[in-house]
Amino acid sequence: MKIILIITLLILSTLAQAQTAEAKAGNTTAVAKAPSTQTRTTKSSSSVSISDSDNYYSLLASFDANKNKKVENLLSDNLDNSLLSHESGSKIWKKDSDGQTAYSFVLRDGKLKASIDKELVSKETFEKLKALGDKISETISKG
């Protein structure tokens, strides 16, 4: 009985500390990261959810507003700023191809939504944008 209790406690403590979950269904992989950090005076948290299928890639992130500038700088440094527009307090980098949205990154006060249509961008462009998503995820996840 003691062994079962110890194993249960170990499993629960491991699950309580888990920060990343990944699920696969067919050709789609979804990754969710929900790290949180705590300081003496404030508690902050962030989350990043990534979905990557055969034809489409998306990233949804929520983070403390104090990380907004870092995320904005990453976007400005890695995306074509001629594609940047401003709408209702959001900064939007959007690339169209044949009347359809090839990719878009929408940043607004501690939230980022990115989407990439793999059928409308080259493999090289997709890899570059996916790497940008990884950098953003890492930046948001850092305390």
CYANA upper distance limits for C-alpha pairs under 8 A (distance plus 0.5 A):
  1 MET  CA      5 LEU  CA      6.83
  2 LYS  CA      6 ILE  CA      6.62
  3 ILE  CA      7 ILE  CA      6.60
  4 ILE  CA      8 THR  CA      6.51
  5 LEU  CA      9 LEU  CA      6.66
  6 ILE  CA     10 LEU  CA      6.68
  7 ILE  CA     11 ILE  CA      6.65
  8 THR  CA     12 LEU  CA      6.62
  9 LEU  CA     13 SER  CA      6.56
 10 LEU  CA     14 THR  CA      6.62
 11 ILE  CA     15 LEU  CA      6.64
 12 LEU  CA     16 ALA  CA      6.54
 13 SER  CA     17 GLN  CA      6.84
 14 THR  CA     18 ALA  CA      6.74
 19 GLN  CA     33 LYS  CA      6.03
 19 GLN  CA     34 ALA  CA      5.76
 19 GLN  CA     35 PRO  CA      5.75
 20 THR  CA     31 VAL  CA      7.61
 20 THR  CA     32 ALA  CA      6.17
 20 THR  CA     33 LYS  CA      4.92
 20 THR  CA     34 ALA  CA      7.02
 20 THR  CA     35 PRO  CA      8.41
 21 ALA  CA     31 VAL  CA      6.27
 21 ALA  CA     32 ALA  CA      5.75
 21 ALA  CA     33 LYS  CA      6.99
 22 GLU  CA     29 THR  CA      7.61
 22 GLU  CA     30 ALA  CA      6.19
 22 GLU  CA     31 VAL  CA      4.93
 22 GLU  CA     32 ALA  CA      6.90
 23 ALA  CA     29 THR  CA      6.31
 23 ALA  CA     30 ALA  CA      5.79
 23 ALA  CA     31 VAL  CA      7.04
 24 LYS  CA     28 THR  CA      6.25
 24 LYS  CA     29 THR  CA      4.99
 24 LYS  CA     30 ALA  CA      6.90
 25 ALA  CA     29 THR  CA      7.07
 27 ASN  CA     53 SER  CA      6.19
 27 ASN  CA     54 ASP  CA      6.70
 28 THR  CA     51 SER  CA      7.54
 28 THR  CA     52 ASP  CA      6.20
 28 THR  CA     53 SER  CA      4.63
 28 THR  CA     54 ASP  CA      7.41
 29 THR  CA     51 SER  CA      6.26
 29 THR  CA     52 ASP  CA      5.78
 29 THR  CA     53 SER  CA      6.78
 30 ALA  CA     49 SER  CA      7.69
 30 ALA  CA     50 ILE  CA      6.03
 30 ALA  CA     51 SER  CA      4.78
 30 ALA  CA     52 ASP  CA      6.83
 31 VAL  CA     49 SER  CA      6.11
 31 VAL  CA     50 ILE  CA      5.49
 31 VAL  CA     51 SER  CA      6.86
 32 ALA  CA     47 SER  CA      7.76
 32 ALA  CA     48 VAL  CA      6.22
 32 ALA  CA     49 SER  CA      4.76
 32 ALA  CA     50 ILE  CA      6.80
 33 LYS  CA     47 SER  CA      5.97
 33 LYS  CA     48 VAL  CA      5.56
 33 LYS  CA     49 SER  CA      6.73
 34 ALA  CA     45 SER  CA      8.02
 34 ALA  CA     46 SER  CA      6.47
 34 ALA  CA     47 SER  CA      4.80
 34 ALA  CA     48 VAL  CA      6.98
 34 ALA  CA    141 SER  CA      8.42
 35 PRO  CA     45 SER  CA      7.00
 35 PRO  CA     46 SER  CA      6.62
 35 PRO  CA     47 SER  CA      7.05
 35 PRO  CA    141 SER  CA      6.65
 36 SER  CA     43 LYS  CA      8.45
 36 SER  CA     44 SER  CA      6.71
 36 SER  CA     45 SER  CA      4.78
 36 SER  CA     46 SER  CA      6.65
 36 SER  CA    141 SER  CA      8.31
 36 SER  CA    143 GLY  CA      8.22
 37 THR  CA     43 LYS  CA      7.07
 37 THR  CA     44 SER  CA      6.29
 37 THR  CA     45 SER  CA      6.67
 37 THR  CA    143 GLY  CA      6.32
 38 GLN  CA     42 THR  CA      6.97
 38 GLN  CA     43 LYS  CA      5.16
 38 GLN  CA     44 SER  CA      6.68
 39 THR  CA     43 LYS  CA      6.63
 44 SER  CA     64 ASP  CA      7.09
 45 SER  CA     63 PHE  CA      6.91
 45 SER  CA     64 ASP  CA      7.36
 46 SER  CA     61 ALA  CA      7.90
 46 SER  CA     62 SER  CA      5.92
 46 SER  CA     63 PHE  CA      4.76
 46 SER  CA     64 ASP  CA      7.20
 46 SER  CA    140 ILE  CA      7.18
 46 SER  CA    141 SER  CA      7.10
 47 SER  CA     61 ALA  CA      6.08
 47 SER  CA     62 SER  CA      5.78
 47 SER  CA     63 PHE  CA      7.00
 47 SER  CA    140 ILE  CA      8.35
 47 SER  CA    141 SER  CA      8.02
 48 VAL  CA     59 LEU  CA      7.51
 48 VAL  CA     60 LEU  CA      6.27
 48 VAL  CA     61 ALA  CA      4.83
 48 VAL  CA     62 SER  CA      7.04
 48 VAL  CA    137 SER  CA      6.86
 48 VAL  CA    140 ILE  CA      8.47
 49 SER  CA     59 LEU  CA      6.14
 49 SER  CA     60 LEU  CA      5.65
 49 SER  CA     61 ALA  CA      6.78
 50 ILE  CA     57 TYR  CA      7.94
 50 ILE  CA     58 SER  CA      6.20
 50 ILE  CA     59 LEU  CA      4.98
 50 ILE  CA     60 LEU  CA      7.02
 51 SER  CA     56 TYR  CA      8.41
 51 SER  CA     57 TYR  CA      6.12
 51 SER  CA     58 SER  CA      5.71
 51 SER  CA     59 LEU  CA      6.99
 52 ASP  CA     56 TYR  CA      6.61
 52 ASP  CA     57 TYR  CA      4.96
 52 ASP  CA     58 SER  CA      7.08
 53 SER  CA     57 TYR  CA      6.72
 54 ASP  CA    118 LYS  CA      8.08
 55 ASN  CA    117 ASP  CA      6.66
 55 ASN  CA    118 LYS  CA      5.48
 55 ASN  CA    119 GLU  CA      6.56
 56 TYR  CA    115 SER  CA      7.88
 56 TYR  CA    116 ILE  CA      6.28
 56 TYR  CA    117 ASP  CA      5.34
 56 TYR  CA    118 LYS  CA      5.96
 56 TYR  CA    119 GLU  CA      8.40
 57 TYR  CA    115 SER  CA      6.20
 57 TYR  CA    116 ILE  CA      5.57
 57 TYR  CA    117 ASP  CA      7.15
 57 TYR  CA    118 LYS  CA      7.74
 58 SER  CA    113 LYS  CA      7.96
 58 SER  CA    114 ALA  CA      5.95
 58 SER  CA    115 SER  CA      4.81
 58 SER  CA    116 ILE  CA      6.80
 59 LEU  CA    112 LEU  CA      8.15
 59 LEU  CA    113 LYS  CA      6.29
 59 LEU  CA    114 ALA  CA      5.49
 59 LEU  CA    115 SER  CA      6.97
 59 LEU  CA    133 GLY  CA      7.69
 60 LEU  CA    111 LYS  CA      8.09
 60 LEU  CA    112 LEU  CA      6.31
 60 LEU  CA    113 LYS  CA      5.21
 60 LEU  CA    114 ALA  CA      6.99
 61 ALA  CA    110 GLY  CA      8.49
 61 ALA  CA    111 LYS  CA      6.07
 61 ALA  CA    112 LEU  CA      5.55
 61 ALA  CA    113 LYS  CA      7.00
 61 ALA  CA    137 SER  CA      8.34
 62 SER  CA    110 GLY  CA      6.14
 62 SER  CA    111 LYS  CA      5.06
 62 SER  CA    112 LEU  CA      7.08
 63 PHE  CA     67 LYS  CA      7.42
 63 PHE  CA     68 ASN  CA      8.38
 63 PHE  CA    110 GLY  CA      5.32
 63 PHE  CA    111 LYS  CA      6.77
 63 PHE  CA    140 ILE  CA      6.93
 64 ASP  CA     68 ASN  CA      7.78
 64 ASP  CA    110 GLY  CA      5.85
 65 ALA  CA    109 ASP  CA      6.07
 65 ALA  CA    110 GLY  CA      4.91
 66 ASN  CA    110 GLY  CA      8.26
 67 LYS  CA     71 VAL  CA      6.89
 67 LYS  CA    110 GLY  CA      7.66
 67 LYS  CA    140 ILE  CA      7.43
 68 ASN  CA     72 GLU  CA      6.53
 68 ASN  CA    108 ARG  CA      8.49
 68 ASN  CA    109 ASP  CA      7.01
 68 ASN  CA    110 GLY  CA      6.21
 69 LYS  CA     73 ASN  CA      6.54
 70 LYS  CA     74 LEU  CA      6.84
 70 LYS  CA    139 THR  CA      8.12
 71 VAL  CA     75 LEU  CA      6.79
 71 VAL  CA    136 ILE  CA      6.79
 71 VAL  CA    139 THR  CA      7.89
 71 VAL  CA    140 ILE  CA      8.27
 72 GLU  CA     76 SER  CA      6.56
 72 GLU  CA    107 LEU  CA      7.92
 73 ASN  CA     77 ASP  CA      6.44
 74 LEU  CA     78 ASN  CA      6.63
 74 LEU  CA    132 LEU  CA      8.17
 74 LEU  CA    135 LYS  CA      8.48
 74 LEU  CA    136 ILE  CA      7.67
 75 LEU  CA     79 LEU  CA      6.14
 75 LEU  CA    132 LEU  CA      8.34
 76 SER  CA     80 ASP  CA      7.82
 76 SER  CA     81 ASN  CA      6.76
 78 ASN  CA    132 LEU  CA      7.72
 79 LEU  CA     83 LEU  CA      8.49
 79 LEU  CA     93 TRP  CA      7.87
 80 ASP  CA     84 LEU  CA      7.98
 80 ASP  CA     93 TRP  CA      8.21
 81 ASN  CA     93 TRP  CA      7.80
 83 LEU  CA     92 ILE  CA      8.30
 83 LEU  CA     93 TRP  CA      5.66
 83 LEU  CA     94 LYS  CA      6.15
 83 LEU  CA     95 LYS  CA      6.98
 84 LEU  CA     91 LYS  CA      7.27
 84 LEU  CA     92 ILE  CA      5.95
 84 LEU  CA     93 TRP  CA      4.95
 84 LEU  CA     94 LYS  CA      7.35
 85 SER  CA     91 LYS  CA      6.44
 85 SER  CA     92 ILE  CA      5.68
 85 SER  CA     93 TRP  CA      7.00
 86 HIS  CA     90 SER  CA      6.11
 86 HIS  CA     91 LYS  CA      5.29
 86 HIS  CA     92 ILE  CA      6.59
 87 GLU  CA     91 LYS  CA      7.13
 87 GLU  CA     92 ILE  CA      7.95
 89 GLY  CA    108 ARG  CA      7.06
 90 SER  CA    106 VAL  CA      7.04
 90 SER  CA    107 LEU  CA      6.08
 90 SER  CA    108 ARG  CA      5.18
 90 SER  CA    109 ASP  CA      8.38
 91 LYS  CA    106 VAL  CA      6.30
 91 LYS  CA    107 LEU  CA      5.70
 91 LYS  CA    108 ARG  CA      7.06
 92 ILE  CA    104 SER  CA      7.44
 92 ILE  CA    105 PHE  CA      6.21
 92 ILE  CA    106 VAL  CA      5.04
 92 ILE  CA    107 LEU  CA      6.95
 93 TRP  CA    104 SER  CA      5.98
 93 TRP  CA    105 PHE  CA      5.66
 93 TRP  CA    106 VAL  CA      7.07
 94 LYS  CA    101 THR  CA      7.56
 94 LYS  CA    102 ALA  CA      8.25
 94 LYS  CA    103 TYR  CA      6.38
 94 LYS  CA    104 SER  CA      4.75
 94 LYS  CA    105 PHE  CA      7.01
 95 LYS  CA    101 THR  CA      6.47
 95 LYS  CA    102 ALA  CA      6.05
 95 LYS  CA    103 TYR  CA      5.93
 95 LYS  CA    104 SER  CA      6.84
 96 ASP  CA    100 GLN  CA      5.86
 96 ASP  CA    101 THR  CA      4.90
 96 ASP  CA    102 ALA  CA      5.75
 96 ASP  CA    103 TYR  CA      7.70
 97 SER  CA    101 THR  CA      6.65
 97 SER  CA    102 ALA  CA      6.24
 97 SER  CA    120 LEU  CA      7.08
101 THR  CA    117 ASP  CA      7.85
101 THR  CA    120 LEU  CA      8.47
102 ALA  CA    116 ILE  CA      6.43
102 ALA  CA    117 ASP  CA      5.67
102 ALA  CA    118 LYS  CA      8.06
102 ALA  CA    119 GLU  CA      8.47
102 ALA  CA    120 LEU  CA      5.60
102 ALA  CA    121 VAL  CA      6.60
103 TYR  CA    114 ALA  CA      7.90
103 TYR  CA    115 SER  CA      5.94
103 TYR  CA    116 ILE  CA      4.76
103 TYR  CA    117 ASP  CA      6.60
103 TYR  CA    121 VAL  CA      8.46
104 SER  CA    113 LYS  CA      8.44
104 SER  CA    114 ALA  CA      6.07
104 SER  CA    115 SER  CA      5.96
104 SER  CA    116 ILE  CA      7.21
105 PHE  CA    112 LEU  CA      7.49
105 PHE  CA    113 LYS  CA      6.27
105 PHE  CA    114 ALA  CA      4.81
105 PHE  CA    115 SER  CA      7.18
106 VAL  CA    112 LEU  CA      6.09
106 VAL  CA    113 LYS  CA      5.68
106 VAL  CA    114 ALA  CA      6.81
107 LEU  CA    111 LYS  CA      6.36
107 LEU  CA    112 LEU  CA      5.11
107 LEU  CA    113 LYS  CA      7.22
108 ARG  CA    112 LEU  CA      6.99
116 ILE  CA    121 VAL  CA      8.35
116 ILE  CA    126 PHE  CA      8.00
117 ASP  CA    121 VAL  CA      7.21
118 LYS  CA    122 SER  CA      7.86
118 LYS  CA    123 LYS  CA      8.11
118 LYS  CA    126 PHE  CA      7.21
121 VAL  CA    125 THR  CA      6.57
121 VAL  CA    126 PHE  CA      6.77
122 SER  CA    126 PHE  CA      6.67
123 LYS  CA    127 GLU  CA      6.65
124 GLU  CA    128 LYS  CA      6.78
125 THR  CA    129 LEU  CA      6.66
126 PHE  CA    130 LYS  CA      6.45
127 GLU  CA    131 ALA  CA      6.59
128 LYS  CA    132 LEU  CA      6.81
129 LEU  CA    133 GLY  CA      6.79
130 LYS  CA    134 ASP  CA      6.83
131 ALA  CA    135 LYS  CA      6.78
132 LEU  CA    136 ILE  CA      6.65
133 GLY  CA    137 SER  CA      6.56
134 ASP  CA    138 GLU  CA      6.66
135 LYS  CA    139 THR  CA      6.61
136 ILE  CA    140 ILE  CA      6.58
137 SER  CA    141 SER  CA      6.55
138 GLU  CA    142 LYS  CA      6.77
